[in-house]
Amino acid sequence: MTKKSTKAKRKGFKVLPGESKRFSFQNLKQAAVFYVLLLLALVIIVQLGYHWLGDQYLAWRLQITEAELGYIQRDTHVRGLITRSEEVITAPTDGMILAMTPSGKRIAAGKELVTFGVLTPDEMDNLRGSDEQEPDEDLREQLFNYWQVLFQSENDVDEPGAELDELTGEIIEGEAEQESLPARESFTEIMVLHTETAGFVSHYVDGWEHYEGPLYLETAEPAGHNISEGDLVEAGEPLIKIVDNWEWYYSIKMPLHPGRTISELSSVEFAFDFAPDQIVTASREQYEIDEDEQEVRITYVIDKQLSGFDQVRYAEASLLYSRDHGIIIPADALFESEKGKLGVYINQGGRVVFQPVTVIRQQDDRVMVEGLTQYSLVITRPDLVEEGQRLN
């Protein structure tokens, strides 16, 4: 019974084809197509990369650049005198400068400029020195330091019997007998000077402050100096200076060429040696041409404040007076052919072609030329190629 039943069950099964790996032409064709397409893609990528990298390498090796439309600034080196509208505040009497408005600050009229301690002639001689005695620098420094601390601490001295230590300026507590300090007695009066005009505060004086407007000198090296807090000054000596920084003058002398051309321009640009990174526009104030001396004298007005301009009297500058527009290329691209013609090599459709040019102007490593069109591919290393050579 059991055997018959098993046979009967087996009669209902069918044998299905297996999934074992067997050779198939269809699979081979598909794989071949895939690999052929992959190979073609690689070939295309390699060719594109070769041409791109080759062009990049060629451009780098020959330093190929495009001729561009631009300009070259015409300039000349000049020397001249700076004059300004300046007011020097002088000491009304002998004394010491105790406080000053910071240099470089613009101040309105009526504002405090200088705090000034008045000294007697004997005290001045003692502090500054005379023919009979050496200056007492220690006492001078002590005196100035005392008053500096006093100004900072005077609002804190509000207790009975409190005073400032003569040397340190610290508040002394207690009800000890009040005695006048030597430093306090040294100044017969404290004066606060105010400005009557608005302007730019400067601590620099050189003795040329009374000149304003055109002044033509070959050179001027005034013995200028900066005034500082703690300085001793006699009556009539400079204390501080107020500068009108809205307008100042620059007067120059130059040869007839290019002076005659420059004098016809109503405005130019300057790059001063004391502020080379700042180019300012200047308007022509006046000019004169001296045929006998073979020179041109021009005065310009400048209305822009430059860093350090108040501490300079005689200055050198680059005068920028015109711009020539044209095709600009590197100066290294120029060379003279075997036939004696000046020109450049250009990449024209992958072939090296000689192109004659005429130099109009040169500035540093750039030249302006005629004979080239804009966007011409100029070879900056002409020594590495020959005329007619194929580049790709």
C-alpha positions as CSV (number, residue, x, y, z in Angstrom):
1,M,0.0,0.0,0.0
2,T,2.8,2.3,0.8
3,K,4.8,1.8,-2.4
4,K,1.8,2.2,-4.6
5,S,0.9,5.4,-3.0
6,T,4.4,6.9,-3.4
7,K,4.5,6.1,-7.1
8,A,1.1,7.6,-7.6
9,K,2.2,10.8,-6.0
10,R,5.3,11.0,-8.2
11,K,3.2,10.8,-11.4
12,G,1.9,14.3,-10.7
13,F,5.4,16.0,-10.8
14,K,7.1,17.6,-13.9
15,V,10.8,18.2,-14.5
16,L,11.6,22.0,-14.9
17,P,14.7,23.3,-16.8
18,G,17.5,24.2,-14.4
19,E,19.1,27.6,-13.8
20,S,22.6,26.4,-13.9
21,K,25.3,28.5,-15.7
22,R,25.5,27.7,-19.4
23,F,27.2,29.3,-22.3
24,S,24.8,31.8,-24.1
25,F,25.5,33.8,-27.3
26,Q,22.9,36.3,-26.3
27,N,24.8,37.1,-23.1
28,L,28.0,37.4,-25.0
29,K,26.5,39.8,-27.5
30,Q,25.1,42.0,-24.7
31,A,28.5,42.1,-22.9
32,A,30.4,42.8,-26.1
33,V,28.1,45.8,-26.9
34,F,28.5,47.1,-23.4
35,Y,32.3,46.9,-23.4
36,V,32.5,48.5,-26.9
37,L,30.4,51.4,-25.8
38,L,32.4,51.8,-22.6
39,L,35.6,51.8,-24.7
40,L,34.3,54.4,-27.1
41,A,33.3,56.6,-24.1
42,L,36.8,56.3,-22.7
43,V,38.4,57.1,-26.0
44,I,36.2,60.2,-26.4
45,I,37.0,61.3,-22.8
46,V,40.7,60.8,-23.4
47,Q,40.7,62.7,-26.7
48,L,38.7,65.6,-25.1
49,G,41.1,65.6,-22.1
50,Y,44.1,65.4,-24.3
51,H,43.0,68.4,-26.4
52,W,41.9,70.4,-23.4
53,L,45.0,69.6,-21.4
54,G,47.2,70.0,-24.4
55,D,45.7,73.5,-25.1
56,Q,46.1,74.4,-21.5
57,Y,49.7,73.2,-21.4
58,L,50.5,75.0,-24.7
59,A,49.0,78.2,-23.4
60,W,50.9,77.9,-20.2
61,R,54.2,77.0,-21.9
62,L,54.0,79.8,-24.5
63,Q,52.2,82.1,-22.1
64,I,49.5,82.9,-24.7
65,T,47.4,85.9,-23.8
66,E,44.7,87.9,-25.5
67,A,45.4,91.3,-26.8
68,E,43.0,93.5,-24.8
69,L,41.6,97.0,-25.1
70,G,42.7,99.2,-22.2
71,Y,44.6,102.3,-21.3
72,I,48.0,103.4,-20.2
73,Q,48.2,106.3,-17.7
74,R,50.7,109.0,-18.7
75,D,52.6,110.4,-15.7
76,T,55.6,112.4,-14.7
77,H,57.6,112.8,-11.4
78,V,57.3,116.2,-9.8
79,R,58.5,118.0,-6.7
80,G,56.8,120.9,-5.0
81,L,55.7,122.9,-1.9
82,I,52.6,122.3,0.0
83,T,50.9,125.3,1.6
84,R,47.7,125.4,3.7
85,S,45.5,127.8,5.5
86,E,47.0,127.4,9.0
87,E,46.5,129.1,12.3
88,V,49.2,128.7,15.0
89,I,48.1,129.2,18.6
90,T,51.0,130.7,20.6
91,A,51.7,130.7,24.3
92,P,50.4,133.9,26.0
93,T,53.2,133.6,28.6
94,D,55.8,131.2,29.9
95,G,54.6,127.9,31.0
96,M,54.0,124.1,30.5
97,I,51.6,122.4,28.2
98,L,49.5,120.1,30.4
99,A,46.9,118.8,27.9
100,M,46.2,119.1,24.2
101,T,43.4,118.2,21.8
102,P,44.6,115.0,19.9
103,S,46.4,115.6,16.6
104,G,44.3,114.7,13.6
105,K,41.0,115.6,15.2
106,R,38.7,118.1,13.5
107,I,37.4,120.6,16.0
108,A,34.6,123.2,16.0
109,A,35.1,126.8,16.9
110,G,35.0,127.6,20.6
111,K,36.3,124.2,21.7
112,E,39.1,123.7,24.2
113,L,42.5,123.3,22.6
114,V,45.2,123.5,25.2
115,T,45.4,123.5,29.0
116,F,48.4,125.6,30.0
117,G,50.2,126.0,33.3
118,V,51.7,129.4,33.8
119,L,55.3,129.5,35.2
120,T,57.4,132.4,36.5
121,P,60.7,133.2,34.7
122,D,62.7,131.7,37.7
123,E,60.7,128.5,37.5
124,M,61.2,128.3,33.7
125,D,65.0,128.8,34.2
126,N,65.0,126.1,36.8
127,L,63.0,123.6,34.7
128,R,64.5,124.5,31.3
129,G,68.0,125.4,32.4
130,S,70.0,128.6,31.8
131,D,73.6,129.6,31.3
132,E,74.3,129.2,35.0
133,Q,72.5,125.9,35.7
134,E,71.5,122.6,34.1
135,P,67.8,121.9,33.4
136,D,66.0,120.0,36.2
137,E,64.5,117.2,34.1
138,D,63.4,115.2,37.1
139,L,61.4,118.1,38.6
140,R,59.9,118.8,35.2
141,E,58.7,115.2,34.7
142,Q,57.4,115.1,38.3
143,L,55.5,118.3,37.8
144,F,53.9,117.1,34.6
145,N,53.0,113.7,36.0
146,Y,51.5,115.3,39.1
147,W,49.1,117.4,37.1
148,Q,48.2,114.6,34.8
149,V,47.1,112.5,37.8
150,L,45.4,115.5,39.3
151,F,43.2,116.0,36.3
152,Q,42.1,112.4,36.5
153,S,41.6,112.4,40.3
154,E,40.3,115.8,41.2
155,N,36.7,114.7,41.2
156,D,37.5,112.1,43.8
157,V,39.1,114.5,46.3
158,D,36.0,115.4,48.2
159,E,36.8,114.5,51.8
160,P,37.9,117.1,54.4
161,G,41.7,117.0,54.9
162,A,42.2,114.9,51.7
163,E,44.9,115.9,49.2
164,L,47.0,114.4,46.4
165,D,50.4,112.9,47.0
166,E,53.0,115.1,45.4
167,L,54.9,112.2,43.7
168,T,52.2,109.6,43.0
169,G,49.1,111.7,42.7
170,E,47.2,109.3,45.0
171,I,44.6,110.7,47.5
172,I,46.0,111.1,51.0
173,E,43.4,110.3,53.7
174,G,43.3,111.9,57.2
175,E,42.9,115.2,59.0
176,A,46.6,116.2,58.9
177,E,47.4,119.8,58.6
178,Q,46.9,121.0,55.0
179,E,50.1,122.1,53.5
180,S,50.5,123.5,50.0
181,L,52.3,121.0,47.8
182,P,55.4,122.3,45.9
183,A,54.0,121.0,42.6
184,R,50.7,122.8,43.3
185,E,52.5,126.1,44.0
186,S,54.6,125.8,40.8
187,F,51.8,127.1,38.5
188,T,50.7,130.6,39.2
189,E,47.7,130.1,37.0
190,I,46.0,127.4,34.9
191,M,44.8,128.6,31.5
192,V,42.5,126.9,29.1
193,L,42.9,128.1,25.5
194,H,40.0,127.8,23.0
195,T,40.0,128.0,19.2
196,E,38.2,130.8,17.4
197,T,38.1,128.9,14.1
198,A,37.1,125.3,13.1
199,G,39.7,123.1,11.6
200,F,42.0,120.1,11.7
201,V,44.2,119.9,14.8
202,S,47.9,119.4,14.2
203,H,50.8,119.3,16.7
204,Y,53.4,119.8,13.9
205,V,55.0,123.2,13.3
206,D,57.8,124.2,10.9
207,G,57.7,128.0,10.6
208,W,56.0,128.1,7.2
209,E,52.5,128.4,8.5
210,H,52.1,132.1,7.4
211,Y,52.5,131.1,3.7
212,E,49.2,130.4,1.9
213,G,48.6,129.9,-1.8
214,P,51.2,129.6,-4.6
215,L,54.9,129.4,-3.5
216,Y,57.5,128.0,-5.9
217,L,60.7,126.8,-4.4
218,E,63.3,124.4,-5.6
219,T,63.4,122.7,-2.2
220,A,62.4,123.4,1.3
221,E,63.4,121.4,4.3
222,P,62.1,123.3,7.3
223,A,63.2,122.2,10.7
224,G,59.7,121.1,11.8
225,H,58.9,119.4,15.0
226,N,55.9,118.0,16.9
227,I,54.7,119.7,20.1
228,S,53.9,117.4,23.0
229,E,52.2,117.5,26.4
230,G,54.8,118.3,29.0
231,D,56.7,120.7,26.8
232,L,57.9,124.0,28.3
233,V,57.2,127.0,26.1
234,E,58.0,130.6,26.3
235,A,55.7,133.5,25.5
236,G,55.0,133.7,21.8
237,E,56.2,130.1,21.0
238,P,53.7,127.7,19.2
239,L,51.4,125.7,21.3
240,I,49.2,124.0,18.7
241,K,48.0,124.4,15.1
242,I,44.6,124.6,13.4
243,V,44.6,123.6,9.7
244,D,41.9,124.2,7.1
245,N,41.8,120.7,5.7
246,W,39.2,121.5,3.1
247,E,41.6,123.1,0.6
248,W,45.4,123.0,0.4
249,Y,47.8,124.0,-2.4
250,Y,50.6,122.1,-4.2
251,S,52.9,124.3,-6.3
252,I,55.4,122.7,-8.7
253,K,57.9,123.7,-11.3
254,M,58.6,121.5,-14.4
255,P,60.3,121.7,-17.8
256,L,58.4,123.1,-20.8
257,H,57.9,119.5,-21.9
258,P,55.6,118.1,-20.7
259,G,54.8,121.1,-18.6
260,R,53.2,123.1,-21.4
261,T,50.8,120.3,-22.2
262,I,50.0,119.7,-18.5
263,S,49.4,123.4,-17.8
264,E,46.5,123.3,-20.3
265,L,44.6,120.7,-18.3
266,S,42.1,122.0,-15.7
267,S,42.6,119.0,-13.5
268,V,45.1,116.2,-12.9
269,E,45.7,113.4,-10.4
270,F,48.5,113.0,-7.8
271,A,49.9,110.1,-5.9
272,F,52.1,111.7,-3.2
273,D,55.1,110.0,-1.8
274,F,53.8,110.3,1.8
275,A,50.5,108.6,0.8
276,P,51.3,106.5,-2.3
277,D,48.1,104.4,-2.1
278,Q,45.8,107.4,-2.3
279,I,45.3,109.0,-5.6
280,V,43.7,112.5,-5.4
281,T,42.2,114.8,-8.0
282,A,43.7,118.3,-8.1
283,S,42.2,121.4,-9.8
284,R,44.5,123.9,-11.5
285,E,44.6,127.2,-9.6
286,Q,47.0,129.1,-11.7
287,Y,50.0,128.6,-14.0
288,E,52.7,130.6,-15.8
289,I,55.1,129.7,-18.5
290,D,58.6,131.2,-18.3
291,E,60.3,131.0,-21.7
292,D,63.5,132.5,-20.3
293,E,63.9,129.9,-17.6
294,Q,62.4,127.2,-19.8
295,E,60.0,126.1,-17.1
296,V,56.3,126.0,-16.3
297,R,55.0,126.9,-12.8
298,I,51.6,125.4,-11.8
299,T,49.7,125.6,-8.6
300,Y,46.9,123.0,-7.8
301,V,44.2,123.0,-5.3
302,I,43.4,119.8,-3.5
303,D,40.2,119.4,-1.4
304,K,40.8,116.0,0.1
305,Q,42.6,115.3,3.4
306,L,45.4,112.8,3.1
307,S,47.0,110.9,6.0
308,G,50.0,112.8,7.2
309,F,49.5,115.8,4.9
310,D,49.7,118.3,7.7
311,Q,53.3,117.2,8.6
312,V,54.7,117.6,5.0
313,R,55.9,120.8,3.4
314,Y,58.0,119.8,0.4
315,A,56.7,116.7,-1.3
316,E,57.4,114.5,-4.3
317,A,54.6,113.0,-6.3
318,S,53.6,111.2,-9.5
319,L,51.4,113.5,-11.6
320,L,48.9,111.5,-13.7
321,Y,47.8,113.7,-16.5
322,S,46.2,111.6,-19.3
323,R,45.1,108.2,-20.4
324,D,45.9,106.7,-23.8
325,H,43.4,104.1,-24.9
326,G,44.3,101.2,-27.3
327,I,45.4,97.6,-27.6
328,I,47.6,96.4,-24.7
329,I,49.9,93.4,-24.7
330,P,52.8,92.2,-22.5
331,A,56.2,93.9,-23.4
332,D,57.8,90.4,-23.4
333,A,55.8,89.5,-26.5
334,L,57.7,92.0,-28.7
335,F,60.7,90.9,-30.7
336,E,62.5,91.9,-33.9
337,S,62.2,89.6,-36.9
338,E,65.1,88.5,-39.1
339,K,64.0,91.2,-41.6
340,G,64.3,93.9,-38.8
341,K,60.6,94.3,-38.3
342,L,59.2,94.8,-34.8
343,G,56.2,92.5,-34.1
344,V,54.7,89.6,-32.2
345,Y,53.8,86.0,-32.9
346,I,50.1,85.1,-32.7
347,N,48.3,81.8,-32.6
348,Q,46.1,82.0,-35.7
349,G,44.0,78.9,-36.1
350,G,46.7,76.7,-34.5
351,R,49.5,78.1,-36.6
352,V,52.2,80.6,-35.6
353,V,51.9,83.8,-37.6
354,F,54.2,86.9,-37.4
355,Q,52.3,90.1,-37.0
356,P,54.2,93.5,-37.3
357,V,53.2,96.1,-34.8
358,T,54.0,99.7,-33.9
359,V,54.6,100.6,-30.2
360,I,52.6,103.7,-29.1
361,R,53.5,103.8,-25.5
362,Q,55.0,101.6,-22.8
363,Q,54.4,101.5,-19.1
364,D,56.3,99.0,-16.9
365,D,55.7,95.6,-18.4
366,R,52.8,96.6,-20.7
367,V,52.9,98.2,-24.1
368,M,50.2,99.8,-26.3
369,V,50.5,98.8,-29.9
370,E,49.0,99.4,-33.3
371,G,48.6,96.5,-35.8
372,L,46.7,94.0,-33.6
373,T,43.0,93.4,-33.2
374,Q,41.3,92.9,-29.9
375,Y,41.4,89.3,-28.7
376,S,44.3,88.2,-30.8
377,L,46.1,85.3,-29.2
378,V,49.6,86.7,-28.5
379,I,52.5,84.4,-27.8
380,T,54.5,86.0,-24.9
381,R,57.4,83.5,-25.3
382,P,58.4,84.0,-29.0
383,D,61.7,82.3,-28.5
384,L,60.0,78.9,-28.2
385,V,58.2,78.9,-31.6
386,E,58.9,79.6,-35.2
387,E,56.8,81.3,-37.9
388,G,54.5,78.8,-39.6
389,Q,54.8,76.2,-36.8
390,R,51.7,74.1,-36.1
391,L,50.6,74.2,-32.5
392,N,47.9,71.5,-32.6
